[in-house]
Amino acid sequence: MFFSQAGARPRMWEASPSEHKKWVEVFKACDEENKGCLSRENFKVAVVMLFGYKPSKIEADAVMSSVDPNTSGILLKEFLDIVRKKKEAQLYWNEIRHIFTAFDRHYRGYLTLEDFKKAFKQVAPKLSERIILEVFSGTNNFQE
């Protein structure tokens, strides 16, 4: 998926000129027939070239359903927008993973209540323990 299921959205990010150039080169390399658009299969190849994985059927279906039906594939402008969104999502998840790893001091792959309390004491020392417990347990009673 491109964005978090919880609705959090990565902040807007702009590609560097060299990165943008690379995306255009990949588009052109995958546009085998020089039609100015990518077919479903060519899009998959482009994603492998840029992100190192083959998109699932669900991801490919989502992308292809968003394409203008009057064209025979993904135009360069659409492709660049898709790649930018994927890069934003990738950076967002990397940031979340980095934060989680910083809080998972014992490298267990999960956070205990004590890990959670220590993390919040560092980043929000004035937050009440009750709120921290509610966040940890997933309840929605955040009224002070």
Beta strands, then each sheet from edge to edge (+ up, - down):
strand 1: 37-38
strand 2: 74-75
sheet 1: 1+ 2-
end
